[in-house]
Amino acid sequence: MSKIPLTIVGAEKMRAELHELKIVRRPAIIAAIAEARSHGDLSENAEYAAAKERQSFVEGRIAELENKLSNAQIINPALIDGDGCCVFGATIELEDMTSGEVVTYQIVGDDEADIKQGKISISSPIARALIGKSSGDVAEVKAPGGMREYEILDVKYI
């Protein structure tokens, strides 16, 4: 499997979720299953079925997180020497050439992308258009609403 790029913050969030699932949720589900078993007939026990379903979900998520973390390539944006270019981990200030709106995005891994927090996935159309460009360049992004142009105002590695 190929390496999964993650920022330090994204990796820490994954580790925290994994810890929560293993230390808090898994034991709670095991206790719920034991409680449901004590009620007798499992074939018509809705509590037991629901607890088993939650257990399946949690175990699947634990496996997924462990796999991603074991294949992660953790990148500290503050240590990047991108020479002013847009690269993974960079925080980029853009101006929409049509509306004049200024936005700031950080290019992150697929699992840590959150547009509300200004984090865009490395595989998103806008990030792919920005990669390799520098401050002052114009990036053309093919969006669902048509072609959009963004001028790169600033590139930071924070």
VOBA-1610 file (N, C-alpha, C; in pm, whole numbers, padded with zeros to 5 digits, always signed):
BEGIN
Met+00085-00118+00000Met+00000+00000+00000Met+00089+00123+00000Ser+00046+00226-00068Ser+00125+00348-00076Ser+00111+00428+00054Lys+00205+00518+00072Lys+00205+00602+00191Lys+00088+00700+00187Ile+00032+00727+00302Ile-00079+00820+00316Ile-00024+00947+00378Pro-00026+01061+00305Pro+00027+01183+00363Pro-00066+01240+00470Leu-00006+01276+00583Leu-00079+01336+00694Leu+00005+01447+00754Thr-00060+01552+00800Thr+00012+01653+00878Thr+00024+01600+01021Ile+00109+01662+01100Ile+00125+01622+01240Ile-00009+01632+01314Val-00082+01739+01289Val-00212+01759+01355Val-00310+01650+01315Gly-00314+01616+01187Gly-00403+01510+01140Gly-00369+01375+01201Ala-00241+01345+01212Ala-00198+01218+01272Ala-00236+01214+01420Glu-00220+01324+01489Glu-00257+01330+01631Glu-00407+01310+01650Lys-00488+01369+01561Lys-00632+01350+01571Lys-00669+01204+01549Met-00602+01139+01454Met-00628+00997+01429Met-00589+00913+01550Arg-00473+00944+01609Arg-00428+00870+01727Arg-00525+00889+01843Ala-00576+01012+01859Ala-00671+01040+01968Ala-00801+00963+01946Glu-00849+00959+01822Glu-00971+00883+01793Glu-00949+00734+01818Leu-00834+00683+01777Leu-00801+00542+01798Leu-00797+00510+01947His-00736+00597+02025His-00728+00579+02170His-00869+00577+02231Glu-00953+00671+02190Glu-01091+00679+02238Glu-01167+00550+02206Leu-01151+00502+02084Leu-01222+00380+02045Leu-01175+00259+02125Lys-01044+00246+02144Lys-00989+00130+02214Lys-01011+00134+02364Ile-00993+00251+02425Ile-00995+00262+02570Ile-01134+00289+02626Val-01219+00360+02553Val-01350+00399+02607Val-01464+00320+02541Arg-01474+00330+02409Arg-01592+00274+02342Arg-01592+00122+02335Arg-01475+00061+02308Arg-01471-00086+02299Arg-01514-00151+02431Pro-01458-00110+02547Pro-01503-00171+02673Pro-01651-00145+02703Ala-01701-00029+02667Ala-01842+00002+02690Ala-01932-00091+02608Ile-01891-00118+02485Ile-01970-00206+02399Ile-01964-00350+02451Ile-01847-00392+02497Ile-01834-00527+02553Ile-01927-00542+02674Ala-01932-00439+02757Ala-02022-00441+02874Ala-02168-00445+02829Ala-02203-00372+02724Ala-02340-00370+02674Ala-02379-00508+02618Ile-02286-00574+02552Ile-02312-00708+02498Ile-02334-00806+02613Ala-02250-00798+02715Ala-02265-00887+02831Ala-02398-00864+02899Glu-02437-00739+02914Glu-02567-00705+02976Glu-02682-00762+02892Ala-02675-00744+02760Ala-02781-00794+02673Ala-02789-00947+02675Arg-02675-01013+02686Arg-02674-01160+02692Arg-02743-01210+02819Ser-02729-01133+02925Ser-02787-01175+03052Ser-02941-01173+03049His-03000-01111+02948His-03145-01105+02938His-03205-01229+02873Gly-03121-01323+02835Gly-03174-01449+02784Gly-03164-01464+02633Asp-03274-01509+02571Asp-03282-01543+02429Asp-03222-01434+02339Leu-03114-01469+02270Leu-03045-01372+02185Leu-03113-01353+02049Ser-03194-01448+02007Ser-03255-01440+01874Ser-03356-01325+01863Glu-03418-01286+01974Glu-03515-01177+01970Glu-03473-01063+02062Asn-03343-01047+02080Asn-03291-00947+02172Asn-03238-00828+02092Ala-03315-00721+02086Ala-03278-00603+02007Ala-03155-00533+02065Glu-03144-00532+02198Glu-03027-00469+02261Glu-02899-00540+02220Tyr-02905-00673+02217Tyr-02788-00752+02178Tyr-02750-00724+02033Ala-02849-00722+01945Ala-02823-00697+01802Ala-02764-00558+01782Ala-02816-00458+01852Ala-02765-00321+01839Ala-02623-00311+01892Ala-02595-00377+02004Ala-02459-00374+02061Ala-02360-00444+01969Lys-02400-00555+01909Lys-02312-00627+01815Lys-02285-00541+01691Glu-02387-00467+01645Glu-02370-00379+01530Glu-02272-00266+01563Arg-02286-00206+01682Arg-02192-00101+01726Arg-02051-00158+01737Gln-02040-00280+01789Gln-01909-00344+01802Gln-01845-00363+01665Ser-01923-00406+01569Ser-01872-00426+01434Ser-01820-00295+01375Phe-01896-00188+01393Phe-01855-00057+01343Phe-01725-00012+01409Val-01718-00021+01542Val-01600+00025+01616Val-01477-00057+01578Glu-01491-00188+01568Glu-01376-00273+01532Glu-01329-00242+01391Gly-01423-00214+01300Gly-01386-00177+01163Gly-01311-00045+01160Arg-01359+00052+01237Arg-01293+00184+01242Arg-01155+00173+01307Ile-01140+00090+01409Ile-01009+00069+01472Ile-00911+00012+01369Ala-00956-00088+01295Ala-00869-00149+01192Ala-00831-00047+01085Glu-00928+00035+01044Glu-00903+00136+00942Glu-00800+00238+00992Leu-00817+00288+01114Leu-00724+00387+01168Leu-00584+00329+01187Glu-00576+00206+01238Glu-00445+00142+01256Glu-00375+00126+01123Asn-00448+00087+01019Asn-00392+00070+00886Asn-00340+00204+00832Lys-00422+00309+00844Lys-00381+00440+00794Lys-00260+00494+00869Leu-00257+00478+00999Leu-00144+00528+01077Leu-00017+00448+01047Ser-00031+00319+01023Ser+00089+00239+00993Ser+00144+00271+00854Asn+00060+00323+00765Asn+00104+00360+00631Asn+00119+00510+00613Ala+00116+00584+00724Ala+00119+00730+00716Ala+00260+00783+00691Gln+00265+00887+00612Gln+00387+00965+00596Gln+00355+01099+00661Ile+00403+01116+00784Ile+00369+01234+00862Ile+00463+01349+00826Ile+00401+01460+00790Ile+00476+01575+00741Ile+00449+01695+00832Asn+00556+01759+00876Asn+00546+01879+00957Asn+00557+01999+00863Pro+00447+02072+00840Pro+00450+02184+00747Pro+00554+02292+00785Ala+00582+02306+00914Ala+00677+02408+00958Ala+00820+02375+00914Leu+00847+02248+00885Leu+00982+02207+00845Leu+01000+02198+00694Ile+00894+02231+00620Ile+00899+02222+00474Ile+00978+02339+00417Asp+01067+02308+00326Asp+01137+02413+00251Asp+01081+02410+00110Gly+00963+02468+00094Gly+00894+02465-00035Gly+00937+02575-00128Asp+01027+02661-00083Asp+01079+02770-00165Asp+00967+02855-00224Gly+00861+02877-00144Gly+00752+02963-00188Gly+00649+02896-00276Cys+00665+02766-00301Cys+00570+02693-00386Cys+00460+02630-00303Cys+00347+02608-00366Cys+00236+02538-00304Cys+00267+02388-00302Val+00280+02332-00182Val+00308+02191-00164Val+00218+02137-00053Phe+00222+02006-00032Phe+00145+01946+00076Phe+00182+02012+00208Gly+00081+02049+00286Gly+00103+02111+00416Gly+00107+02262+00413Ala+00123+02321+00296Ala+00133+02467+00284Ala-00003+02531+00312Thr+00001+02650+00370Thr-00118+02731+00390Thr-00115+02841+00286Ile-00220+02851+00207Ile-00219+02938+00089Ile-00334+03038+00099Glu-00300+03164+00077Glu-00400+03270+00073Glu-00431+03297-00073Leu-00559+03289-00109Leu-00602+03302-00248Leu-00704+03413-00263Glu-00706+03473-00381Glu-00811+03569-00415Glu-00885+03516-00536Asp-01016+03504-00521Asp-01101+03463-00633Asp-01102+03579-00732Met-01056+03556-00854Met-01043+03662-00954Met-01179+03719-00997Thr-01285+03642-00982Thr-01417+03688-01023Thr-01484+03772-00913Ser-01486+03719-00792Ser-01559+03786-00683Ser-01470+03877-00599Gly-01339+03856-00604Gly-01247+03934-00520Gly-01239+03881-00378Glu-01311+03774-00348Glu-01310+03713-00215Glu-01173+03652-00187Val-01121+03676-00066Val-00992+03620-00024Val-01019+03506+00073Val-00959+03391+00045Val-00974+03274+00130Val-00836+03217+00162Thr-00828+03143+00271Thr-00703+03078+00310Thr-00730+02929+00327Tyr-00648+02847+00262Tyr-00661+02702+00270Tyr-00526+02641+00306Gln-00533+02528+00377Gln-00413+02447+00397Gln-00435+02317+00321Ile-00335+02274+00247Ile-00344+02149+00172Ile-00305+02035+00266Val-00400+01942+00288Val-00380+01832+00382Val-00419+01700+00317Gly-00405+01591+00391Gly-00441+01459+00343Gly-00592+01443+00332Asp-00634+01342+00260Asp-00776+01318+00237Asp-00855+01301+00367Asp-00796+01236+00466Asp-00866+01207+00591Asp-00880+01327+00683Glu-00799+01429+00664Glu-00807+01545+00754Glu-00870+01667+00688Ala-00915+01653+00564Ala-00977+01765+00494Ala-01106+01807+00562Asp-01124+01939+00577Asp-01244+01996+00637Asp-01253+02140+00588Ile-01337+02163+00489Ile-01346+02294+00426Ile-01385+02402+00526Lys-01466+02367+00626Lys-01508+02466+00727Lys-01389+02516+00808Gln-01285+02434+00820Gln-01164+02474+00893Gln-01055+02523+00798Gly-01088+02535+00670Gly-00991+02583+00573Gly-00888+02478+00534Lys-00922+02350+00547Lys-00830+02242+00511Lys-00887+02169+00389Ile-00810+02171+00280Ile-00856+02105+00157Ile-00769+01984+00127Ser-00831+01883+00071Ser-00763+01758+00040Ser-00662+01777-00074Ile-00551+01709-00062Ile-00446+01710-00165Ile-00503+01661-00298Ser-00608+01581-00295Ser-00664+01527-00419Ser-00781+01610-00473Ser-00814+01721-00406Ser-00923+01806-00454Ser-00879+01882-00579Pro-00974+01922-00662Pro-00939+01996-00784Pro-00861+02125-00757Ile-00899+02197-00652Ile-00829+02324-00624Ile-00686+02298-00578Ala-00666+02198-00494Ala-00530+02167-00447Ala-00443+02120-00564Arg-00498+02037-00650Arg-00421+01989-00766Arg-00382+02105-00857Ala-00470+02206-00867Ala-00439+02323-00950Ala-00333+02412-00885Leu-00326+02409-00752Leu-00232+02495-00680Leu-00091+02436-00670Ile-00080+02304-00663Ile+00049+02240-00642Ile+00151+02287-00745Gly+00266+02331-00693Gly+00376+02375-00779Gly+00373+02522-00814Lys+00264+02590-00785Lys+00254+02732-00816Lys+00309+02815-00699Ser+00344+02942-00727Ser+00402+03031-00627Ser+00316+03156-00611Ser+00352+03237-00513Ser+00284+03363-00489Ser+00288+03448-00615Gly+00173+03505-00652Gly+00162+03586-00773Gly+00109+03509-00893Asp+00117+03376-00889Asp+00065+03292-00998Asp-00087+03288-00993Val-00147+03253-01107Val-00291+03234-01116Val-00317+03086-01141Ala-00406+03030-01060Ala-00442+02889-01075Ala-00582+02881-01134Glu-00597+02801-01238Glu-00727+02778-01299Glu-00782+02647-01246Val-00903+02653-01190Val-00966+02536-01129Val-01094+02503-01203Lys-01103+02380-01248Lys-01225+02335-01313Lys-01322+02292-01203Ala-01421+02376-01178Ala-01519+02351-01072Ala-01651+02309-01135Pro-01742+02250-01055Pro-01872+02210-01110Pro-01947+02327-01176Gly-01926+02449-01126Gly-01993+02565-01182Gly-01919+02628-01297Gly-01813+02566-01342Gly-01733+02620-01452Gly-01591+02652-01408Met-01515+02711-01496Met-01375+02742-01469Met-01365+02860-01372Arg-01282+02846-01268Arg-01259+02952-01170Arg-01110+02984-01170Glu-01077+03110-01149Glu-00937+03151-01142Glu-00909+03210-01004Tyr-00796+03169-00947Tyr-00753+03218-00818Tyr-00611+03271-00829Glu-00587+03389-00774Glu-00451+03441-00767Glu-00395+03403-00631Ile-00273+03351-00632Ile-00208+03311-00507Ile-00144+03437-00448Leu-00195+03477-00331Leu-00143+03597-00265Leu-00025+03566-00175Asp-00029+03453-00105Asp+00077+03420-00011Asp+00081+03270+00013Val+00201+03217+00034Val+00221+03076+00066Val+00303+03069+00193Lys+00250+03000+00295Lys+00319+02989+00424Lys+00333+02841+00459Tyr+00434+02813+00536Tyr+00456+02676+00586Tyr+00450+02682+00738Ile+00329+02671+00792Ile+00310+02682+00938Ile+00246+02559+00995
//
